[in-house]
Amino acid sequence: MTTQIDPATTTALLPEVYARQQMLELIEDAMRDVPFCECGAPMTVDADGDTLWLECPTFTEPSTGRLAWLRGGIRAALHQRSVLVRGDAIAA
């Protein structure tokens, strides 16, 4: 006995599958193009809210204390961080 596949349900899933495939290709391409930060650390992919970042791992380290704003500014100047995806739109 064979079961029939409803074409309406299979085509509804295709855009999500293509979006995931496109997202995976985008991440792989970004990590291939920029594998290391200028400081020498390997780049990582991190999600923050609705944004997907390609960044130096120093951005995940907490910045606390009285001079946290200074360390945050130095971190932004010396290390690389770029947006891959924000919301559902791919960053160019």
C-alpha positions as CSV (number, residue, x, y, z in Angstrom):
1,M,0.0,0.0,0.0
2,T,1.4,3.4,-0.9
3,T,0.6,6.7,0.7
4,Q,-0.1,9.8,-1.4
5,I,1.9,12.9,-0.6
6,D,0.0,16.1,-0.6
7,P,1.8,18.6,-2.9
8,A,0.4,21.5,-0.9
9,T,2.2,20.4,2.3
10,T,5.5,19.7,0.6
11,T,5.8,22.9,-1.3
12,A,5.0,24.9,1.9
13,L,8.2,23.4,3.4
14,L,10.5,24.2,0.5
15,P,11.0,27.9,1.2
16,E,12.1,27.2,4.8
17,V,14.5,24.5,3.6
18,Y,16.0,26.8,1.0
19,A,16.3,29.6,3.5
20,R,18.2,27.3,5.9
21,Q,20.4,26.1,3.1
22,Q,21.1,29.7,2.0
23,M,21.9,30.6,5.7
24,L,24.3,27.7,6.0
25,E,26.1,28.7,2.8
26,L,26.3,32.3,3.9
27,I,27.9,31.3,7.2
28,E,30.4,28.9,5.5
29,D,31.3,31.5,2.9
30,A,31.9,34.2,5.6
31,M,34.0,31.9,7.7
32,R,36.1,30.9,4.7
33,D,36.6,34.5,3.6
34,V,37.5,35.8,7.1
35,P,38.7,32.8,9.2
36,F,40.7,34.9,11.7
37,C,40.4,38.2,13.5
38,E,43.3,40.7,13.1
39,C,44.4,39.7,16.6
40,G,44.9,36.1,15.4
41,A,41.8,34.5,17.1
42,P,39.6,32.3,15.0
43,M,36.3,33.9,14.1
44,T,33.1,32.5,15.5
45,V,29.4,32.8,14.6
46,D,27.2,34.1,17.4
47,A,23.5,35.0,17.7
48,D,22.4,38.1,19.7
49,G,18.6,38.7,19.6
50,D,17.6,38.6,15.9
51,T,21.1,39.2,14.6
52,L,23.7,36.7,13.5
53,W,27.3,37.9,13.9
54,L,30.6,36.8,12.5
55,E,32.9,38.0,15.3
56,C,36.1,37.6,17.3
57,P,35.5,35.6,20.4
58,T,36.6,38.6,22.6
59,F,33.1,40.0,22.0
60,T,31.6,37.2,24.0
61,E,33.7,38.0,27.0
62,P,31.9,40.1,29.6
63,S,33.0,43.7,30.1
64,T,32.3,44.8,33.6
65,G,33.7,47.3,36.1
66,R,34.3,51.1,36.1
67,L,36.1,51.2,32.8
68,A,33.8,48.8,30.9
69,W,32.9,51.5,28.4
70,L,36.6,52.0,27.6
71,R,37.3,48.3,27.2
72,G,34.2,48.0,25.0
73,G,35.5,50.9,22.8
74,I,39.0,49.4,22.5
75,R,37.5,46.0,21.8
76,A,35.4,47.4,18.9
77,A,38.5,49.2,17.5
78,L,40.9,46.3,17.7
79,H,38.7,43.3,16.9
80,Q,36.5,42.4,13.9
81,R,32.7,41.9,14.1
82,S,30.3,41.9,11.2
83,V,26.6,41.3,10.7
84,L,25.7,38.2,8.7
85,V,21.9,38.2,9.2
86,R,19.6,40.7,10.9
87,G,16.0,39.5,11.4
88,D,15.2,37.5,8.3
89,A,17.2,39.7,5.9
90,I,20.7,38.8,4.8
91,A,23.2,41.6,5.4
92,A,25.1,42.6,2.3
